[in-house]
Amino acid sequence: MAPCAPRGEGREPARRAPCPFSDKGEGARGGQSAGDSKMSIAKINSIGGGPRTTGLVALTFVAAALGSSVTTFPSGMPEVHSADTCVGWELSQGQWTQDTTKCVGNLGEAPDAGCGSVDDGELNGDEQQAFWSFDSSLKKQCGLRRESTSLNSFAGKHVVVVGDSVARSVYASVLRIAAVDENAYQLTSQEKHRDWKHKLKDNGVSDFIWAPFMDNVTQTMDSLFMNNNSEKPPDVLILGAALWDALHVRDVEKYEQQVSKLSAKINSMHSSGNTKYSNGSKRINTDMFWLTVTMVDSTKLTDTQKIKHMTNEKLRRYDNVGKRFLVGKNKLVHPVDAREISSGCARVSGLNDTCSADGIHYRAVVYDATVQVIGNTVRVLGEV
């Protein structure tokens, strides 16, 4: 397994959590392209032949009539699950532990994020480790799996991440499991505020577009979809920006105007009630995600302007705008609750002082968990 990303350019890795298990043999590579009608047709994967197959086929028609989605699980009979549940807010509501022995035992019981992670160089290496997993019942219900270097939903795709430094950390976590270059995740550069491009496995490609303000994010939509003639538009698009607006613009109404404009752009490209977009004569499918704002630990902030303008109370107002316009009104954008994941790390006993080194940027496991949510959503969307 490739080592996990240190967060921050040019920093040396700190300490690695134990992860002696192999991530091989988890099944066939996922991340298939979604069909023309996502989330609308119930699907079942048969197990074996004979009477059992006949029963499962019959169940398929029943599930279709009820509007349910059916997923086959390795343990035996399929379970019916709600598509909204398996690609919605619930995926981010995972479970945290500090038990390092979880990384040593049965592969199926190991945490989904944290084993093998390398934290940012600002952490001194003495901090207690933290591990994140999907909710166990939801994992079984939705057939969720651990995204790994040998099995992930980003290989072979065009993955684009647009946003601020938090989005960049998510991009690094994508690289850690999917990049051709095992060291790509380090994003080593003297220039922090820049774009990146990397090759992904199976002839995939990834881009990070530095867009710290919401109007920057909105402007990228034209270049990605409407004016793109040389490179295919993204299969996976991850968006997230609010911290710089809160710190420098300090106007929630202006932020709302930009978010509303972004939502309108997405809707204007939307055709026939599904996730199809027009790009000249091309028609494409894109799985889109919105990152909520991570929690801020104000006790670690040293800049007076950040202390004043980046309080969790103020950031929640920006967060609510994104939730309302991009997730609530626009069903094409799937939520990734980075706020819930980051605050969950802080809630783990003994980690309140070590989840974030500077109060804004978190240890690697938080972004790795975020990518687990995104990768599994991409796979679920491609299977139903």
N, C-alpha and C positions, 0 to 999 in steps of 0.2 A: 504494500500500500504506500502511495506517495505521502510524504509528510504534510502536515497541515500548514496553512499560511500564517506567517507572522504578519500582523496588521501594521502597516506603515512601511514606507519605501526604505530599502537599504538597511533594515534592522536585522539583527541576528536573532535567530529563534531562541526562545527561552527553554522551558522544560517540556518534554513530551509525555503525555499520559500513556500508561501501558496499554498496548493493543496487540497482543501476540496472536490473535486469531487471524485467519485468512479471510479475505472477502471474496474468495472464488466460489463458484458453484452455486450462486443464488438464483440461477435460472437464465433463460434467454434474455438477451439485451432488450431493454424496454425502450420507451420513448417513440413509439410509432406515430406516424402522422395521423392527425384526427381525420375522421370521415367528414363528408359534406354536411352531415346533420348531427352535430354533437349534442349530447345530453337529451336526445329525443327518442332513441330507439333502445329498448331493453336488450341486453346481450347476455349470453351465457356461454361459457366454455365447457364442453362436455368432458366427462371423465370416463374413459374406457368405452366399451361397447355393450351390446345386448340390451336387456330390459332396463338397465340403469340409464343408458343413453336415451332410450325411448321416454323414460320418465322425465329426464331433464329437458328433452325437446318439448314435451307437453307443458312443462313448467315455463318454458320460454314464452309460449303463447299466452299463458295466464299472466305472466309478468308484464308482457306488452300491453295487455288489456287494462292492467291496473296502473300503467305508467311508471313502473318501477324499473330499476336497473339491477341486474343480477350478476354477481361475480363468483367465480369458482375458486375455492380455497384448497390448498394442498391437503388439509386435514380431512376432506371428504365432501359432504354435501354443500351446495352453494348457499350463500346468504343474500337476502335482499337488502339493498341499502339505498338511501336517498342520495341522488347525485349532488344536491346542494350541500348536504352534510360532508360529503367526501371531497369537495373542492372549495369549501367555505371556511368560515372563521374557526370552526372546531378543530381543524387540522393544526392550528398554531397553539392550541391549548394542551401542551404536552406535559410530561412528568420529568422532574429533576431529581437527581441523586448525586451523592458524593462518594458512593461506594465504588472504589476502583476495581474490586473483584468482578464487577459486572462485565468488564472488558476481557476477562480471562476465561469465562465460562462458555456455555453453549452459544454458538454464533447467533442462533435465533433469539436468544434472550439478551444479547448485548445491546447497549444503548444505540440509538440511531445517530447521535452526534456526540463528539467529545473524546472518543477513544482514538488516540493518535494525533489529536489536535496540538498545535504549537501556538502558544499565545504570543501576543505582541511583546516586542523587546522592552516596553516600558514596565511590564510585570517582571518582578525580580526572580521568579522561578520558585519561590517558596510558598506560593498561594495554593490553597486546596483546589483540587480538580473538581470540575462540574461536568455532569453528563445529562443529556436530554434524550427523551424518547417520546414517540407518539403515544397518546392515550391507548392503553392496551386493548380496551374494548373497541375503540374506533379503528385501531390497526387491523383487528380481525374482521370487523364489519366491512371495511372498505378495501381490504386486501393490500394495505400499505406495506412498503418494503424499505429497506435501507439503501439509499443511493450511495454507490461506491465507485472506486476507480475501475472496477471490472464490470459494473452493471449500473448504468445511470441513464436518465432520460434526456441528456443534453448532447450526447455523442451523435454525430451525423447531422446536427441541426445548426441553424443560424440563430445564435443567442445574443440578444442585445440588452445591455443594462444601461439605463439613463438616470443620472441623478447626482447626488452629492457624495460625501465621503462614506456615508453609511451604505449607499448603493455600491460604492467601489469595493467595500469590504465583502458585500454579498457576491460581487463579481469575482473576487479572489477565491471565494469558497466554491464557486462554479468551476473555476480553473483547477482547483485542487483535485477534483474528482474526474474532470473531463478533458483537460488540456493534453495535447501531445507532449509538450515540454513539461516534465515533472516539476520543474522549478518556476514555471510561469506564474504561479500564484503569488510569488514574492513581490511582483510588481516593482522591481528594483529600479529606482530612478531618483535623481535629484529634484525632479520636477513633480510635485504632488498633483497639481491641477492640470491634468492632461488626459487625452483620450488613449485608449489601448485597443489593440487587436491581437488575437491569438488563434492558432489552429487548434481545433478540437478533434478528438478521436473520430474515426470513421468519416473523414473528410468534412467535418463540421467546422464552423468558424464562430468566433465570439468577438463582440465589440463592447467596450465601455465608452460611453460618451459623457464627458464631464459637463454637467448641467446643474449647478447648485441652486439656481433660482427656478421658480415654477414657470416663469415665462420661457426660460431656456428649454425646459422639458417640452412645453407646448410646441415650440418652434421645431423641435427635432422630428415631429410627426410628418411634416411635409417632406423632409429629406429621406425619411425611412420608407415612406409609402407612396407619396404622390410624385416625387421627383427622382425616384430611384431607377436608374436605367442600367447600371453596371453590376449591381449585386442584388441578389434576391432579397426581398423584405424579410424581416425576422420571423422565425417559427415561434420563438419565445421572446417576449418583450417584458422587461422588468423595470418599473418606474418608481421613483421615490425622491422627493425633495421638499423640505420645509424648514430645516434648521437655519439656512442662510436668510430665508425670507423673514423668519422670526427675529434674527439677530440684526440684519441690516435694513430691511424694508419696514418692518414693524407695522404692517397694515394688513389685518386679516381680510378686510373687504377686497383689497387688491389681489390678495392671494386667491380668494374665492372667485374673482373674475377670471383669473388665469386657469383655475381648475375647471370652471364651467366651460371655458373656451376649449380646453383639452377634451372634455367630455363630449362637446359638440362636434369636434373634429372626428372623434372615434365614431360617433353616431352617423356622421355624414358619410363615412366610409363603409358603414354597415349596410349589408344588403340581404334581403330575403329572410330576415329573422334569424340569421346564424352568424358565425364569426368569419364571414367572408368580406374581403376588402377589395377595392378596385385600385389598380396601379397601372394606369393607361389601359392596355389591352389585357394585362395580367389579372388573375384572380388568385388570391392567396388566403391561407389560414394562419392566424396568429393567436397564440395563447398569451393573454396579457395579464400582468400582475401589478398591484399597487402595494408598496411597502408603507405601513404605518410608521409613525415617528417613534424611535426607540426612547426609552426612559432616560432622563438626565439626572445624574447625581450631583445636585447643586453644591454639596459639601466639598466636592473636588474641583470645582471651578475656581479659577484664580483671576480671570479677566472680569473687571467690574461690569462691562457691558453684557457679557454672557450671563453673569449672575442676575442682572436686572431683566434681561429680555428672553432668556431661555429657561424660564421656569416651567415645570411640568404643567402647571395650570394654564399658562399661555400657549404652550405647545399643543395641549389637548384641543384648543380651539382650532388650530390649523389641522390637526388630525381629524377632527369632526367634519371639516369641510371636505377632505378627501374621501372619507367614508360616505358622506351624503351624496356627493356628485359622481364619484368614480365607481363606487361599489354599490351604493343604494339605488341610484337611478340608472346606472349603466351596467347591465347584466353581462357585458362582454369582458369586464375587468374583474379579476379574481383577487380577493384580499389575502394578504400575508401580514399577520399581526406581529410585526417586529416588536411592538411595544409590549405585548403579552410575553413574548419569548424573553426579551431582555429583563423585564421585571420579574419573571419567574426565576432567572438566574440570581437576581438580587435577593429573592425570598428564601433561597436555600440557606439553611443554617450555616453561619460562619463565613458566608460569601458576600455579605453586604458591603464589605470594604474592598473586595478584590474582583468583582465582576467587571469593573471599568477602571482603567488606570487614570484617565483624565476627566471622568464624569460624563463623557459623550460617546466615546468609542469603546466597544466592549471586547471581551476576550473572544477567541476564535470560535468557541463552541456555539455562541449566539448566532453568528452568521452561518455556520455550518448547519444549525437547526433550521434556519430560515430557508436554506437551499433544499433541505430535506422536504419541507412543505411544498416548495415550488416544483421540485422534480416529481414528487408523487402526484401532484395535481396535473402536471403535463401528461403523465402516464394514464391517469384515470380518464382524462378528457379524450385521450387517444383510443381508449378501449370501449367507450360507451357510444 
